[in-house]
């Protein structure tokens, strides 16, 4: 097996765990979007309305359901990769097809998370957004 493929497999297995984190370790959006836990930490200061709270909860639950579906796809692809790696000789094309499936599923998870973060920001008022931006600095 090529060194590049081993590195890719290691990255996939590490990525599975980090793809589902509530907030990325590095803020790639530079404080422009807010994770649900950040909004809820400041719920009192933001004076979230009941409607805002309900819509935030709805967005989070929806993305969690969709993420769970893609998590199954990632796990299935990973198991297929492992089965292929047990063969001798290893069918590189098959392994790469399964790697591609895992990466596509992980990419879908990330897209869903970004959509949710955008929806959450759109639920906030200008004053609420300004407050969250100020506490991030």
NORTADA-V89416 format. One record per run of one state. SS is the DSSP state (a for helix, b for strand, c for the rest). FROM is the first residue (numbers start at 1). TO is the last residue. If there is no record, write none. Layout:
BEGIN
ss=[SS | SS]
from=[FROM | FROM]
to=[TO | TO]
END
This chain:
BEGIN
ss=[c | a | c | a | c | a | c | a | c | a | c | a | c]
from=[1 | 3 | 19 | 36 | 42 | 43 | 47 | 50 | 86 | 92 | 124 | 126 | 137]
to=[2 | 18 | 35 | 41 | 42 | 46 | 49 | 85 | 91 | 123 | 125 | 136 | 137]
END
